[in-house]
Amino acid sequence: MASNEVKKKVLTTFKLVHKARLLCFKNDIQMLNAAKHQINEEFKKNKSVTDPVVVQNLLTFAQDVEHELRTQVVQAERVNEKKFKLNLDPERHTMENIPYVELDDETYKKWKEEKKKNIKKKEKCCCD
């Protein structure tokens, strides 16, 4: 009976990872096929594993992959030679997004020095 429960968990996790793949890479046929192949290969490779601890570790890993696909992976479309457009889904990507800004060397050095000063200010001595 426990074997059937494990099989059900494996199948459910397999389906969840594939659903995350479909959501994450929609409209990108090449990535959909590559991800499908990779997911199927990983599950086939571990098909003969019978140790419950190893199976649980593999299921946890697959669930982590599913979570990463749903929350961390974004699609980027090339707009022109130097620009890309990110396709962010507000229901999936809820983290704070900070725009990338390229800094020249002088500005970067100033920023680094300010950061060091702020860290030193926050540090407290053990006798305070």
C-alpha positions in Angstrom: 0.0 0.0 0.0 2.8 2.4 0.8 4.2 1.6 -2.6 1.0 2.9 -4.3 1.2 6.1 -2.2 4.8 6.7 -3.3 3.9 6.1 -6.9 1.1 8.6 -6.6 3.4 11.2 -5.1 5.9 10.6 -7.9 3.3 11.0 -10.6 1.8 14.1 -8.9 5.2 15.7 -8.7 6.0 14.7 -12.3 2.8 16.4 -13.4 3.5 19.5 -11.3 7.0 19.9 -12.9 5.5 19.6 -16.4 2.8 22.2 -15.6 5.5 24.6 -14.3 7.4 24.0 -17.6 4.3 24.9 -19.6 3.7 28.0 -17.6 7.3 29.1 -17.5 8.2 28.6 -21.2 4.9 29.3 -22.9 5.2 30.3 -26.6 8.8 29.1 -26.7 8.7 25.7 -28.5 12.4 25.1 -28.3 12.6 25.5 -24.5 9.3 23.6 -24.0 10.7 20.6 -25.9 14.1 20.8 -24.2 12.6 21.1 -20.7 10.2 18.2 -21.5 13.0 16.0 -22.6 15.1 16.9 -19.5 12.3 16.3 -17.1 11.4 12.9 -18.7 15.0 11.8 -18.7 15.6 12.7 -15.0 12.5 10.8 -14.0 13.4 7.8 -16.2 16.9 7.7 -14.9 15.6 7.3 -11.3 12.8 5.0 -12.1 14.4 2.0 -10.5 15.2 3.7 -7.2 13.5 1.9 -4.3 15.1 3.3 -1.2 12.4 5.4 0.5 14.9 8.0 1.8 16.4 8.5 -1.7 13.0 8.6 -3.3 11.9 11.3 -0.8 15.1 13.3 -1.5 14.4 13.1 -5.3 10.8 14.2 -4.8 12.0 17.1 -2.7 14.5 18.1 -5.4 11.8 17.9 -8.1 9.4 20.0 -6.0 12.2 22.6 -5.6 12.8 22.6 -9.3 9.0 23.1 -9.8 9.1 26.1 -7.4 12.1 27.6 -9.1 10.5 27.3 -12.5 7.3 29.0 -11.2 8.9 31.8 -9.3 12.4 32.5 -10.6 12.6 31.9 -14.3 11.4 34.7 -16.6 11.1 34.9 -20.4 13.0 37.6 -22.3 12.1 38.6 -25.8 14.6 40.4 -28.1 13.2 43.8 -29.0 16.2 44.9 -31.0 20.0 44.4 -31.1 20.6 45.6 -27.6 17.2 45.4 -25.9 15.2 42.7 -24.4 11.7 42.7 -23.0 11.0 40.6 -19.9 7.7 38.9 -19.7 6.9 39.1 -16.0 3.7 37.5 -14.7 2.6 39.4 -11.5 1.0 36.3 -10.1 4.2 34.3 -10.3 7.0 36.9 -9.9 6.3 38.7 -6.7 9.8 39.6 -5.6 11.2 43.1 -5.5 12.7 43.9 -8.9 15.7 46.3 -9.0 16.6 47.6 -12.5 20.1 46.9 -13.7 22.2 50.0 -14.2 25.6 49.9 -15.6 28.0 52.0 -13.6 31.3 53.5 -14.7 34.4 52.7 -12.6 34.4 56.0 -10.6 30.7 55.7 -9.6 31.2 52.1 -8.7 34.1 52.9 -6.4 32.1 55.7 -4.7 29.2 53.3 -4.2 31.5 50.6 -2.8 33.1 53.1 -0.3 29.7 54.3 0.9 28.6 50.7 1.4 31.7 50.0 3.5 31.0 53.1 5.6 27.5 52.0 6.2 28.5 48.6 7.3 31.1 50.0 9.7 28.4 52.3 11.2 26.1 49.3 11.8 28.7 47.2 13.5 28.6 47.4 17.3 31.4 46.7 19.6 30.8 44.0 22.2 31.3 46.5 25.0 28.5 48.9 23.8 
